[in-house]
Amino acid sequence: MNGRCDAVCENDSAVYIFEFKMESNGCADDALRQIDTNRYADPYLASGKNIVKIGVVFSGKSRSITEYKVS
């Protein structure tokens, strides 16, 4: 595993792995690809929980989410 993801939230049934991007530095697909490429989910695979990967893009101008994708 290279680096670490931006955020992880875990409950009894699922692990949510978030990767955040600024609008000028990528899209939601890039964020999901980074989660896969860097194998951020690997530490949670043995838990038996549902793994949910979420790529989120923020706008620097509006300071809001402009795009997100869930995988």
Predicted model as a PDB file, atoms N, CA, C, CB and O in Angstrom, pLDDT in the B-factor column:
MODEL        1                                                                  
ATOM      1  N   MET A   1       0.853  -1.176   0.000  1.00 51.00           N  
ATOM      2  CA  MET A   1       0.000   0.000   0.000  1.00 51.00           C  
ATOM      3  C   MET A   1       0.895   1.235   0.000  1.00 51.00           C  
ATOM      4  CB  MET A   1      -0.968   0.000   1.227  1.00 51.00           C  
ATOM      5  O   MET A   1       1.879   1.311   0.736  1.00 51.00           O  
ATOM      6  N   ASN A   2       0.534   2.189  -0.833  1.00 65.00           N  
ATOM      7  CA  ASN A   2       1.275   3.442  -0.908  1.00 65.00           C  
ATOM      8  C   ASN A   2       0.437   4.555  -0.311  1.00 65.00           C  
ATOM      9  CB  ASN A   2       1.665   3.773  -2.367  1.00 65.00           C  
ATOM     10  O   ASN A   2      -0.693   4.772  -0.749  1.00 65.00           O  
ATOM     11  N   GLY A   3       0.956   5.260   0.670  1.00 78.00           N  
ATOM     12  CA  GLY A   3       0.226   6.369   1.261  1.00 78.00           C  
ATOM     13  C   GLY A   3      -0.980   5.903   2.049  1.00 78.00           C  
ATOM     14  O   GLY A   3      -1.038   4.772   2.530  1.00 78.00           O  
ATOM     15  N   ARG A   4      -1.932   6.794   2.166  1.00 88.00           N  
ATOM     16  CA  ARG A   4      -3.164   6.458   2.879  1.00 88.00           C  
ATOM     17  C   ARG A   4      -4.309   7.263   2.283  1.00 88.00           C  
ATOM     18  CB  ARG A   4      -3.028   6.734   4.409  1.00 88.00           C  
ATOM     19  O   ARG A   4      -4.112   8.312   1.668  1.00 88.00           O  
ATOM     20  N   CYS A   5      -5.492   6.746   2.483  1.00 93.00           N  
ATOM     21  CA  CYS A   5      -6.669   7.423   1.947  1.00 93.00           C  
ATOM     22  C   CYS A   5      -6.973   8.663   2.786  1.00 93.00           C  
ATOM     23  CB  CYS A   5      -7.891   6.467   1.920  1.00 93.00           C  
ATOM     24  O   CYS A   5      -6.408   8.854   3.862  1.00 93.00           O  
ATOM     25  N   ASP A   6      -7.863   9.489   2.282  1.00 97.00           N  
ATOM     26  CA  ASP A   6      -8.178  10.737   2.970  1.00 97.00           C  
ATOM     27  C   ASP A   6      -9.074  10.542   4.184  1.00 97.00           C  
ATOM     28  CB  ASP A   6      -8.833  11.688   2.017  1.00 97.00           C  
ATOM     29  O   ASP A   6      -8.945  11.265   5.173  1.00 97.00           O  
ATOM     30  N   ALA A   7      -9.986   9.567   4.118  1.00 98.00           N  
ATOM     31  CA  ALA A   7     -10.874   9.326   5.255  1.00 98.00           C  
ATOM     32  C   ALA A   7     -11.447   7.919   5.180  1.00 98.00           C  
ATOM     33  CB  ALA A   7     -12.011  10.367   5.293  1.00 98.00           C  
ATOM     34  O   ALA A   7     -11.666   7.374   4.098  1.00 98.00           O  
ATOM     35  N   VAL A   8     -11.686   7.343   6.357  1.00 98.00           N  
ATOM     36  CA  VAL A   8     -12.342   6.040   6.469  1.00 98.00           C  
ATOM     37  C   VAL A   8     -13.401   6.157   7.556  1.00 98.00           C  
ATOM     38  CB  VAL A   8     -11.309   4.890   6.793  1.00 98.00           C  
ATOM     39  O   VAL A   8     -13.129   6.644   8.653  1.00 98.00           O  
ATOM     40  N   CYS A   9     -14.604   5.706   7.240  1.00 98.00           N  
ATOM     41  CA  CYS A   9     -15.679   5.601   8.230  1.00 98.00           C  
ATOM     42  C   CYS A   9     -16.113   4.151   8.258  1.00 98.00           C  
ATOM     43  CB  CYS A   9     -16.890   6.559   7.893  1.00 98.00           C  
ATOM     44  O   CYS A   9     -16.290   3.526   7.212  1.00 98.00           O  
ATOM     45  N   GLU A  10     -16.283   3.622   9.442  1.00 97.00           N  
ATOM     46  CA  GLU A  10     -16.602   2.210   9.586  1.00 97.00           C  
ATOM     47  C   GLU A  10     -17.764   2.045  10.563  1.00 97.00           C  
ATOM     48  CB  GLU A  10     -15.366   1.414  10.065  1.00 97.00           C  
ATOM     49  O   GLU A  10     -17.817   2.697  11.606  1.00 97.00           O  
ATOM     50  N   ASN A  11     -18.693   1.157  10.200  1.00 98.00           N  
ATOM     51  CA  ASN A  11     -19.756   0.796  11.129  1.00 98.00           C  
ATOM     52  C   ASN A  11     -19.826  -0.725  11.212  1.00 98.00           C  
ATOM     53  CB  ASN A  11     -21.126   1.400  10.684  1.00 98.00           C  
ATOM     54  O   ASN A  11     -18.913  -1.407  10.749  1.00 98.00           O  
ATOM     55  N   ASP A  12     -20.871  -1.256  11.782  1.00 97.00           N  
ATOM     56  CA  ASP A  12     -20.960  -2.703  11.988  1.00 97.00           C  
ATOM     57  C   ASP A  12     -21.004  -3.502  10.697  1.00 97.00           C  
ATOM     58  CB  ASP A  12     -22.171  -3.022  12.800  1.00 97.00           C  
ATOM     59  O   ASP A  12     -20.605  -4.666  10.681  1.00 97.00           O  
ATOM     60  N   SER A  13     -21.482  -2.900   9.615  1.00 97.00           N  
ATOM     61  CA  SER A  13     -21.675  -3.671   8.385  1.00 97.00           C  
ATOM     62  C   SER A  13     -20.846  -3.213   7.193  1.00 97.00           C  
ATOM     63  CB  SER A  13     -23.096  -3.628   8.009  1.00 97.00           C  
ATOM     64  O   SER A  13     -20.770  -3.930   6.196  1.00 97.00           O  
ATOM     65  N   ALA A  14     -20.221  -2.037   7.265  1.00 98.00           N  
ATOM     66  CA  ALA A  14     -19.519  -1.518   6.089  1.00 98.00           C  
ATOM     67  C   ALA A  14     -18.316  -0.664   6.470  1.00 98.00           C  
ATOM     68  CB  ALA A  14     -20.471  -0.706   5.228  1.00 98.00           C  
ATOM     69  O   ALA A  14     -18.209  -0.146   7.582  1.00 98.00           O  
ATOM     70  N   VAL A  15     -17.411  -0.540   5.489  1.00 98.00           N  
ATOM     71  CA  VAL A  15     -16.268   0.360   5.592  1.00 98.00           C  
ATOM     72  C   VAL A  15     -16.367   1.314   4.403  1.00 98.00           C  
ATOM     73  CB  VAL A  15     -14.885  -0.431   5.606  1.00 98.00           C  
ATOM     74  O   VAL A  15     -16.440   0.876   3.255  1.00 98.00           O  
ATOM     75  N   TYR A  16     -16.371   2.604   4.678  1.00 98.00           N  
ATOM     76  CA  TYR A  16     -16.473   3.630   3.648  1.00 98.00           C  
ATOM     77  C   TYR A  16     -15.105   4.284   3.498  1.00 98.00           C  
ATOM     78  CB  TYR A  16     -17.574   4.690   4.000  1.00 98.00           C  
ATOM     79  O   TYR A  16     -14.581   4.871   4.445  1.00 98.00           O  
ATOM     80  N   ILE A  17     -14.534   4.177   2.306  1.00 98.00           N  
ATOM     81  CA  ILE A  17     -13.204   4.715   2.040  1.00 98.00           C  
ATOM     82  C   ILE A  17     -13.365   5.918   1.114  1.00 98.00           C  
ATOM     83  CB  ILE A  17     -12.258   3.628   1.406  1.00 98.00           C  
ATOM     84  O   ILE A  17     -13.881   5.795   0.003  1.00 98.00           O  
ATOM     85  N   PHE A  18     -12.919   7.078   1.582  1.00 98.00           N  
ATOM     86  CA  PHE A  18     -13.071   8.323   0.837  1.00 98.00           C  
ATOM     87  C   PHE A  18     -11.725   8.795   0.297  1.00 98.00           C  
ATOM     88  CB  PHE A  18     -13.698   9.407   1.724  1.00 98.00           C  
ATOM     89  O   PHE A  18     -10.700   8.716   0.975  1.00 98.00           O  
ATOM     90  N   GLU A  19     -11.753   9.288  -0.937  1.00 98.00           N  
ATOM     91  CA  GLU A  19     -10.609   9.983  -1.505  1.00 98.00           C  
ATOM     92  C   GLU A  19     -11.136  11.302  -2.051  1.00 98.00           C  
ATOM     93  CB  GLU A  19      -9.889   9.125  -2.625  1.00 98.00           C  
ATOM     94  O   GLU A  19     -12.086  11.321  -2.834  1.00 98.00           O  
ATOM     95  N   PHE A  20     -10.515  12.413  -1.633  1.00 97.00           N  
ATOM     96  CA  PHE A  20     -10.956  13.750  -2.013  1.00 97.00           C  
ATOM     97  C   PHE A  20     -10.007  14.352  -3.035  1.00 97.00           C  
ATOM     98  CB  PHE A  20     -11.058  14.657  -0.783  1.00 97.00           C  
ATOM     99  O   PHE A  20      -8.792  14.168  -2.958  1.00 97.00           O  
ATOM    100  N   LYS A  21     -10.576  15.071  -3.988  1.00 97.00           N  
ATOM    101  CA  LYS A  21      -9.798  15.787  -4.998  1.00 97.00           C  
ATOM    102  C   LYS A  21     -10.325  17.200  -5.104  1.00 97.00           C  
ATOM    103  CB  LYS A  21      -9.858  15.071  -6.375  1.00 97.00           C  
ATOM    104  O   LYS A  21     -11.509  17.449  -4.877  1.00 97.00           O  
ATOM    105  N   MET A  22      -9.449  18.124  -5.449  1.00 96.00           N  
ATOM    106  CA  MET A  22      -9.884  19.467  -5.812  1.00 96.00           C  
ATOM    107  C   MET A  22     -10.215  19.441  -7.299  1.00 96.00           C  
ATOM    108  CB  MET A  22      -8.782  20.551  -5.479  1.00 96.00           C  
ATOM    109  O   MET A  22      -9.618  18.680  -8.062  1.00 96.00           O  
ATOM    110  N   GLU A  23     -11.152  20.260  -7.699  1.00 94.00           N  
ATOM    111  CA  GLU A  23     -11.615  20.289  -9.086  1.00 94.00           C  
ATOM    112  C   GLU A  23     -10.456  20.448 -10.072  1.00 94.00           C  
ATOM    113  CB  GLU A  23     -12.616  21.422  -9.277  1.00 94.00           C  
ATOM    114  O   GLU A  23     -10.484  19.872 -11.159  1.00 94.00           O  
ATOM    115  N   SER A  24      -9.453  21.216  -9.703  1.00 91.00           N  
ATOM    116  CA  SER A  24      -8.317  21.473 -10.590  1.00 91.00           C  
ATOM    117  C   SER A  24      -7.329  20.312 -10.633  1.00 91.00           C  
ATOM    118  CB  SER A  24      -7.600  22.729 -10.155  1.00 91.00           C  
ATOM    119  O   SER A  24      -6.434  20.299 -11.478  1.00 91.00           O  
ATOM    120  N   ASN A  25      -7.476  19.331  -9.730  1.00 91.00           N  
ATOM    121  CA  ASN A  25      -6.506  18.232  -9.640  1.00 91.00           C  
ATOM    122  C   ASN A  25      -7.073  16.863  -9.967  1.00 91.00           C  
ATOM    123  CB  ASN A  25      -5.931  18.192  -8.275  1.00 91.00           C  
ATOM    124  O   ASN A  25      -6.420  15.855  -9.696  1.00 91.00           O  
ATOM    125  N   GLY A  26      -8.256  16.791 -10.536  1.00 93.00           N  
ATOM    126  CA  GLY A  26      -8.776  15.478 -10.889  1.00 93.00           C  
ATOM    127  C   GLY A  26     -10.285  15.400 -10.802  1.00 93.00           C  
ATOM    128  O   GLY A  26     -10.965  16.364 -10.449  1.00 93.00           O  
ATOM    129  N   CYS A  27     -10.783  14.230 -11.134  1.00 97.00           N  
ATOM    130  CA  CYS A  27     -12.218  13.982 -11.124  1.00 97.00           C  
ATOM    131  C   CYS A  27     -12.513  12.815 -10.176  1.00 97.00           C  
ATOM    132  CB  CYS A  27     -12.744  13.681 -12.564  1.00 97.00           C  
ATOM    133  O   CYS A  27     -11.599  12.216  -9.608  1.00 97.00           O  
ATOM    134  N   ALA A  28     -13.791  12.505 -10.017  1.00 98.00           N  
ATOM    135  CA  ALA A  28     -14.186  11.423  -9.118  1.00 98.00           C  
ATOM    136  C   ALA A  28     -13.623  10.085  -9.577  1.00 98.00           C  
ATOM    137  CB  ALA A  28     -15.706  11.342  -9.021  1.00 98.00           C  
ATOM    138  O   ALA A  28     -13.252   9.252  -8.750  1.00 98.00           O  
ATOM    139  N   ASP A  29     -13.557   9.872 -10.889  1.00 98.00           N  
ATOM    140  CA  ASP A  29     -12.961   8.635 -11.396  1.00 98.00           C  
ATOM    141  C   ASP A  29     -11.491   8.524 -11.013  1.00 98.00           C  
ATOM    142  CB  ASP A  29     -13.108   8.559 -12.914  1.00 98.00           C  
ATOM    143  O   ASP A  29     -11.009   7.436 -10.698  1.00 98.00           O  
ATOM    144  N   ASP A  30     -10.775   9.652 -11.038  1.00 97.00           N  
ATOM    145  CA  ASP A  30      -9.364   9.653 -10.611  1.00 97.00           C  
ATOM    146  C   ASP A  30      -9.250   9.259  -9.142  1.00 97.00           C  
ATOM    147  CB  ASP A  30      -8.724  11.046 -10.838  1.00 97.00           C  
ATOM    148  O   ASP A  30      -8.351   8.510  -8.760  1.00 97.00           O  
ATOM    149  N   ALA A  31     -10.152   9.763  -8.335  1.00 98.00           N  
ATOM    150  CA  ALA A  31     -10.134   9.444  -6.901  1.00 98.00           C  
ATOM    151  C   ALA A  31     -10.390   7.955  -6.674  1.00 98.00           C  
ATOM    152  CB  ALA A  31     -11.188  10.284  -6.146  1.00 98.00           C  
ATOM    153  O   ALA A  31      -9.704   7.327  -5.867  1.00 98.00           O  
ATOM    154  N   LEU A  32     -11.374   7.382  -7.379  1.00 98.00           N  
ATOM    155  CA  LEU A  32     -11.655   5.945  -7.247  1.00 98.00           C  
ATOM    156  C   LEU A  32     -10.478   5.111  -7.735  1.00 98.00           C  
ATOM    157  CB  LEU A  32     -12.924   5.568  -8.031  1.00 98.00           C  
ATOM    158  O   LEU A  32     -10.134   4.090  -7.140  1.00 98.00           O  
ATOM    159  N   ARG A  33      -9.873   5.558  -8.815  1.00 97.00           N  
ATOM    160  CA  ARG A  33      -8.700   4.845  -9.355  1.00 97.00           C  
ATOM    161  C   ARG A  33      -7.551   4.860  -8.346  1.00 97.00           C  
ATOM    162  CB  ARG A  33      -8.240   5.483 -10.696  1.00 97.00           C  
ATOM    163  O   ARG A  33      -6.834   3.869  -8.205  1.00 97.00           O  
ATOM    164  N   GLN A  34      -7.375   5.980  -7.646  1.00 97.00           N  
ATOM    165  CA  GLN A  34      -6.322   6.075  -6.629  1.00 97.00           C  
ATOM    166  C   GLN A  34      -6.583   5.103  -5.486  1.00 97.00           C  
ATOM    167  CB  GLN A  34      -6.223   7.512  -6.088  1.00 97.00           C  
ATOM    168  O   GLN A  34      -5.647   4.481  -4.983  1.00 97.00           O  
ATOM    169  N   ILE A  35      -7.836   4.961  -5.068  1.00 97.00           N  
ATOM    170  CA  ILE A  35      -8.183   4.009  -4.013  1.00 97.00           C  
ATOM    171  C   ILE A  35      -7.778   2.601  -4.436  1.00 97.00           C  
ATOM    172  CB  ILE A  35      -9.699   4.066  -3.694  1.00 97.00           C  
ATOM    173  O   ILE A  35      -7.216   1.844  -3.645  1.00 97.00           O  
ATOM    174  N   ASP A  36      -8.069   2.254  -5.692  1.00 97.00           N  
ATOM    175  CA  ASP A  36      -7.729   0.918  -6.194  1.00 97.00           C  
ATOM    176  C   ASP A  36      -6.225   0.737  -6.393  1.00 97.00           C  
ATOM    177  CB  ASP A  36      -8.452   0.657  -7.505  1.00 97.00           C  
ATOM    178  O   ASP A  36      -5.651  -0.264  -5.965  1.00 97.00           O  
ATOM    179  N   THR A  37      -5.600   1.698  -7.037  1.00 96.00           N  
ATOM    180  CA  THR A  37      -4.164   1.604  -7.344  1.00 96.00           C  
ATOM    181  C   THR A  37      -3.315   1.486  -6.078  1.00 96.00           C  
ATOM    182  CB  THR A  37      -3.717   2.825  -8.152  1.00 96.00           C  
ATOM    183  O   THR A  37      -2.368   0.702  -6.021  1.00 96.00           O  
ATOM    184  N   ASN A  38      -3.667   2.271  -5.075  1.00 96.00           N  
ATOM    185  CA  ASN A  38      -2.890   2.272  -3.831  1.00 96.00           C  
ATOM    186  C   ASN A  38      -3.398   1.265  -2.810  1.00 96.00           C  
ATOM    187  CB  ASN A  38      -2.905   3.646  -3.221  1.00 96.00           C  
ATOM    188  O   ASN A  38      -2.876   1.177  -1.698  1.00 96.00           O  
ATOM    189  N   ARG A  39      -4.409   0.515  -3.190  1.00 96.00           N  
ATOM    190  CA  ARG A  39      -4.923  -0.600  -2.396  1.00 96.00           C  
ATOM    191  C   ARG A  39      -5.349  -0.183  -0.980  1.00 96.00           C  
ATOM    192  CB  ARG A  39      -3.872  -1.687  -2.308  1.00 96.00           C  
ATOM    193  O   ARG A  39      -5.053  -0.862   0.003  1.00 96.00           O  
ATOM    194  N   TYR A  40      -6.044   0.944  -0.911  1.00 97.00           N  
ATOM    195  CA  TYR A  40      -6.486   1.455   0.385  1.00 97.00           C  
ATOM    196  C   TYR A  40      -7.474   0.524   1.087  1.00 97.00           C  
ATOM    197  CB  TYR A  40      -7.115   2.813   0.207  1.00 97.00           C  
ATOM    198  O   TYR A  40      -7.583   0.557   2.313  1.00 97.00           O  
ATOM    199  N   ALA A  41      -8.183  -0.292   0.341  1.00 97.00           N  
ATOM    200  CA  ALA A  41      -9.179  -1.190   0.946  1.00 97.00           C  
ATOM    201  C   ALA A  41      -8.555  -2.441   1.559  1.00 97.00           C  
ATOM    202  CB  ALA A  41     -10.202  -1.598  -0.094  1.00 97.00           C  
ATOM    203  O   ALA A  41      -9.192  -3.102   2.379  1.00 97.00           O  
ATOM    204  N   ASP A  42      -7.337  -2.774   1.184  1.00 96.00           N  
ATOM    205  CA  ASP A  42      -6.708  -4.032   1.624  1.00 96.00           C  
ATOM    206  C   ASP A  42      -6.777  -4.287   3.130  1.00 96.00           C  
ATOM    207  CB  ASP A  42      -5.275  -4.039   1.204  1.00 96.00           C  
ATOM    208  O   ASP A  42      -7.086  -5.412   3.524  1.00 96.00           O  
ATOM    209  N   PRO A  43      -6.508  -3.310   3.987  1.00 96.00           N  
ATOM    210  CA  PRO A  43      -6.546  -3.593   5.425  1.00 96.00           C  
ATOM    211  C   PRO A  43      -7.934  -3.992   5.952  1.00 96.00           C  
ATOM    212  CB  PRO A  43      -6.065  -2.386   6.178  1.00 96.00           C  
ATOM    213  O   PRO A  43      -8.050  -4.513   7.061  1.00 96.00           O  
ATOM    214  N   TYR A  44      -8.963  -3.753   5.171  1.00 96.00           N  
ATOM    215  CA  TYR A  44     -10.338  -4.005   5.625  1.00 96.00           C  
ATOM    216  C   TYR A  44     -10.976  -5.237   4.982  1.00 96.00           C  
ATOM    217  CB  TYR A  44     -11.193  -2.798   5.338  1.00 96.00           C  
ATOM    218  O   TYR A  44     -12.087  -5.618   5.350  1.00 96.00           O  
ATOM    219  N   LEU A  45     -10.296  -5.851   4.042  1.00 96.00           N  
ATOM    220  CA  LEU A  45     -10.879  -6.978   3.310  1.00 96.00           C  
ATOM    221  C   LEU A  45     -11.212  -8.162   4.214  1.00 96.00           C  
ATOM    222  CB  LEU A  45      -9.932  -7.427   2.223  1.00 96.00           C  
ATOM    223  O   LEU A  45     -12.232  -8.821   4.011  1.00 96.00           O  
ATOM    224  N   ALA A  46     -10.384  -8.436   5.188  1.00 97.00           N  
ATOM    225  CA  ALA A  46     -10.602  -9.586   6.069  1.00 97.00           C  
ATOM    226  C   ALA A  46     -11.740  -9.356   7.071  1.00 97.00           C  
ATOM    227  CB  ALA A  46      -9.321  -9.907   6.819  1.00 97.00           C  
ATOM    228  O   ALA A  46     -12.160 -10.290   7.754  1.00 97.00           O  
ATOM    229  N   SER A  47     -12.233  -8.130   7.158  1.00 96.00           N  
ATOM    230  CA  SER A  47     -13.291  -7.824   8.131  1.00 96.00           C  
ATOM    231  C   SER A  47     -14.626  -8.461   7.745  1.00 96.00           C  
ATOM    232  CB  SER A  47     -13.462  -6.312   8.263  1.00 96.00           C  
ATOM    233  O   SER A  47     -15.499  -8.637   8.595  1.00 96.00           O  
ATOM    234  N   GLY A  48     -14.786  -8.803   6.475  1.00 96.00           N  
ATOM    235  CA  GLY A  48     -16.047  -9.358   6.001  1.00 96.00           C  
ATOM    236  C   GLY A  48     -17.119  -8.305   5.781  1.00 96.00           C  
ATOM    237  O   GLY A  48     -18.246  -8.631   5.409  1.00 96.00           O  
ATOM    238  N   LYS A  49     -16.775  -7.049   6.007  1.00 98.00           N  
ATOM    239  CA  LYS A  49     -17.732  -5.961   5.829  1.00 98.00           C  
ATOM    240  C   LYS A  49     -17.787  -5.527   4.363  1.00 98.00           C  
ATOM    241  CB  LYS A  49     -17.362  -4.767   6.727  1.00 98.00           C  
ATOM    242  O   LYS A  49     -16.845  -5.744   3.600  1.00 98.00           O  
ATOM    243  N   ASN A  50     -18.890  -4.920   3.995  1.00 98.00           N  
ATOM    244  CA  ASN A  50     -19.035  -4.355   2.661  1.00 98.00           C  
ATOM    245  C   ASN A  50     -18.057  -3.184   2.534  1.00 98.00           C  
ATOM    246  CB  ASN A  50     -20.515  -3.897   2.394  1.00 98.00           C  
ATOM    247  O   ASN A  50     -18.020  -2.320   3.410  1.00 98.00           O  
ATOM    248  N   ILE A  51     -17.272  -3.145   1.467  1.00 98.00           N  
ATOM    249  CA  ILE A  51     -16.318  -2.068   1.222  1.00 98.00           C  
ATOM    250  C   ILE A  51     -16.947  -1.107   0.218  1.00 98.00           C  
ATOM    251  CB  ILE A  51     -14.942  -2.625   0.695  1.00 98.00           C  
ATOM    252  O   ILE A  51     -17.296  -1.499  -0.896  1.00 98.00           O  
ATOM    253  N   VAL A  52     -17.090   0.149   0.619  1.00 98.00           N  
ATOM    254  CA  VAL A  52     -17.678   1.173  -0.238  1.00 98.00           C  
ATOM    255  C   VAL A  52     -16.606   2.225  -0.506  1.00 98.00           C  
ATOM    256  CB  VAL A  52     -18.957   1.812   0.421  1.00 98.00           C  
ATOM    257  O   VAL A  52     -16.088   2.845   0.423  1.00 98.00           O  
ATOM    258  N   LYS A  53     -16.279   2.421  -1.781  1.00 98.00           N  
ATOM    259  CA  LYS A  53     -15.263   3.398  -2.174  1.00 98.00           C  
ATOM    260  C   LYS A  53     -15.972   4.633  -2.721  1.00 98.00           C  
ATOM    261  CB  LYS A  53     -14.274   2.799  -3.234  1.00 98.00           C  
ATOM    262  O   LYS A  53     -16.877   4.528  -3.549  1.00 98.00           O  
ATOM    263  N   ILE A  54     -15.546   5.808  -2.246  1.00 98.00           N  
ATOM    264  CA  ILE A  54     -16.210   7.053  -2.619  1.00 98.00           C  
ATOM    265  C   ILE A  54     -15.168   8.079  -3.052  1.00 98.00           C  
ATOM    266  CB  ILE A  54     -17.060   7.600  -1.442  1.00 98.00           C  
ATOM    267  O   ILE A  54     -14.273   8.439  -2.287  1.00 98.00           O  
ATOM    268  N   GLY A  55     -15.301   8.542  -4.289  1.00 98.00           N  
ATOM    269  CA  GLY A  55     -14.451   9.602  -4.814  1.00 98.00           C  
ATOM    270  C   GLY A  55     -15.228  10.904  -4.803  1.00 98.00           C  
ATOM    271  O   GLY A  55     -16.337  10.974  -5.332  1.00 98.00           O  
ATOM    272  N   VAL A  56     -14.647  11.939  -4.202  1.00 98.00           N  
ATOM    273  CA  VAL A  56     -15.338  13.219  -4.035  1.00 98.00           C  
ATOM    274  C   VAL A  56     -14.460  14.340  -4.598  1.00 98.00           C  
ATOM    275  CB  VAL A  56     -15.677  13.482  -2.530  1.00 98.00           C  
ATOM    276  O   VAL A  56     -13.252  14.380  -4.363  1.00 98.00           O  
ATOM    277  N   VAL A  57     -15.092  15.248  -5.345  1.00 98.00           N  
ATOM    278  CA  VAL A  57     -14.387  16.395  -5.917  1.00 98.00           C  
ATOM    279  C   VAL A  57     -14.987  17.674  -5.331  1.00 98.00           C  
ATOM    280  CB  VAL A  57     -14.479  16.396  -7.486  1.00 98.00           C  
ATOM    281  O   VAL A  57     -16.206  17.842  -5.285  1.00 98.00           O  
ATOM    282  N   PHE A  58     -14.101  18.576  -4.884  1.00 97.00           N  
ATOM    283  CA  PHE A  58     -14.511  19.863  -4.323  1.00 97.00           C  
ATOM    284  C   PHE A  58     -14.120  21.005  -5.251  1.00 97.00           C  
ATOM    285  CB  PHE A  58     -13.886  20.072  -2.935  1.00 97.00           C  
ATOM    286  O   PHE A  58     -13.115  20.928  -5.957  1.00 97.00           O  
ATOM    287  N   SER A  59     -14.912  22.050  -5.243  1.00 95.00           N  
ATOM    288  CA  SER A  59     -14.595  23.280  -5.953  1.00 95.00           C  
ATOM    289  C   SER A  59     -13.879  24.221  -4.997  1.00 95.00           C  
ATOM    290  CB  SER A  59     -15.877  23.944  -6.534  1.00 95.00           C  
ATOM    291  O   SER A  59     -14.339  24.454  -3.880  1.00 95.00           O  
ATOM    292  N   GLY A  60     -12.762  24.751  -5.439  1.00 91.00           N  
ATOM    293  CA  GLY A  60     -12.053  25.736  -4.624  1.00 91.00           C  
ATOM    294  C   GLY A  60     -12.802  27.056  -4.555  1.00 91.00           C  
ATOM    295  O   GLY A  60     -12.690  27.789  -3.573  1.00 91.00           O  
ATOM    296  N   LYS A  61     -13.573  27.362  -5.605  1.00 93.00           N  
ATOM    297  CA  LYS A  61     -14.312  28.629  -5.635  1.00 93.00           C  
ATOM    298  C   LYS A  61     -15.532  28.590  -4.728  1.00 93.00           C  
ATOM    299  CB  LYS A  61     -14.741  28.956  -7.059  1.00 93.00           C  
ATOM    300  O   LYS A  61     -15.712  29.467  -3.883  1.00 93.00           O  
ATOM    301  N   SER A  62     -16.363  27.584  -4.903  1.00 93.00           N  
ATOM    302  CA  SER A  62     -17.618  27.538  -4.143  1.00 93.00           C  
ATOM    303  C   SER A  62     -17.484  26.793  -2.814  1.00 93.00           C  
ATOM    304  CB  SER A  62     -18.698  26.883  -4.978  1.00 93.00           C  
ATOM    305  O   SER A  62     -18.380  26.842  -1.971  1.00 93.00           O  
ATOM    306  N   ARG A  63     -16.354  26.102  -2.637  1.00 92.00           N  
ATOM    307  CA  ARG A  63     -16.117  25.305  -1.427  1.00 92.00           C  
ATOM    308  C   ARG A  63     -17.212  24.266  -1.205  1.00 92.00           C  
ATOM    309  CB  ARG A  63     -16.019  26.217  -0.207  1.00 92.00           C  
ATOM    310  O   ARG A  63     -17.622  23.999  -0.076  1.00 92.00           O  
ATOM    311  N   SER A  64     -17.666  23.698  -2.299  1.00 97.00           N  
ATOM    312  CA  SER A  64     -18.711  22.678  -2.204  1.00 97.00           C  
ATOM    313  C   SER A  64     -18.340  21.484  -3.079  1.00 97.00           C  
ATOM    314  CB  SER A  64     -20.092  23.256  -2.623  1.00 97.00           C  
ATOM    315  O   SER A  64     -17.419  21.554  -3.893  1.00 97.00           O  
ATOM    316  N   ILE A  65     -19.063  20.406  -2.900  1.00 97.00           N  
ATOM    317  CA  ILE A  65     -18.844  19.199  -3.697  1.00 97.00           C  
ATOM    318  C   ILE A  65     -19.406  19.435  -5.092  1.00 97.00           C  
ATOM    319  CB  ILE A  65     -19.508  17.948  -3.030  1.00 97.00           C  
ATOM    320  O   ILE A  65     -20.557  19.842  -5.249  1.00 97.00           O  
ATOM    321  N   THR A  66     -18.581  19.176  -6.106  1.00 97.00           N  
ATOM    322  CA  THR A  66     -19.031  19.337  -7.482  1.00 97.00           C  
ATOM    323  C   THR A  66     -19.300  18.003  -8.166  1.00 97.00           C  
ATOM    324  CB  THR A  66     -18.007  20.113  -8.270  1.00 97.00           C  
ATOM    325  O   THR A  66     -20.010  17.943  -9.170  1.00 97.00           O  
ATOM    326  N   GLU A  67     -18.730  16.936  -7.616  1.00 97.00           N  
ATOM    327  CA  GLU A  67     -18.900  15.612  -8.226  1.00 97.00           C  
ATOM    328  C   GLU A  67     -18.570  14.560  -7.178  1.00 97.00           C  
ATOM    329  CB  GLU A  67     -17.993  15.443  -9.498  1.00 97.00           C  
ATOM    330  O   GLU A  67     -17.705  14.767  -6.327  1.00 97.00           O  
ATOM    331  N   TYR A  68     -19.267  13.430  -7.246  1.00 98.00           N  
ATOM    332  CA  TYR A  68     -18.889  12.288  -6.439  1.00 98.00           C  
ATOM    333  C   TYR A  68     -19.336  11.018  -7.137  1.00 98.00           C  
ATOM    334  CB  TYR A  68     -19.495  12.382  -5.024  1.00 98.00           C  
ATOM    335  O   TYR A  68     -20.308  11.015  -7.893  1.00 98.00           O  
ATOM    336  N   LYS A  69     -18.622   9.952  -6.877  1.00 98.00           N  
ATOM    337  CA  LYS A  69     -18.976   8.633  -7.404  1.00 98.00           C  
ATOM    338  C   LYS A  69     -18.751   7.606  -6.314  1.00 98.00           C  
ATOM    339  CB  LYS A  69     -18.146   8.283  -8.678  1.00 98.00           C  
ATOM    340  O   LYS A  69     -17.832   7.718  -5.502  1.00 98.00           O  
ATOM    341  N   VAL A  70     -19.606   6.609  -6.316  1.00 98.00           N  
ATOM    342  CA  VAL A  70     -19.530   5.527  -5.325  1.00 98.00           C  
ATOM    343  C   VAL A  70     -19.300   4.228  -6.075  1.00 98.00           C  
ATOM    344  CB  VAL A  70     -20.833   5.450  -4.444  1.00 98.00           C  
ATOM    345  O   VAL A  70     -19.943   3.953  -7.089  1.00 98.00           O  
ATOM    346  N   SER A  71     -18.386   3.445  -5.566  1.00 95.00           N  
ATOM    347  CA  SER A  71     -18.083   2.154  -6.195  1.00 95.00           C  
ATOM    348  C   SER A  71     -18.105   1.081  -5.146  1.00 95.00           C  
ATOM    349  CB  SER A  71     -16.715   2.178  -6.914  1.00 95.00           C  
ATOM    350  O   SER A  71     -17.876  -0.089  -5.454  1.00 95.00           O  
TER     351      SER A  71                                                      
ENDMDL                                                                          
END                                                                             
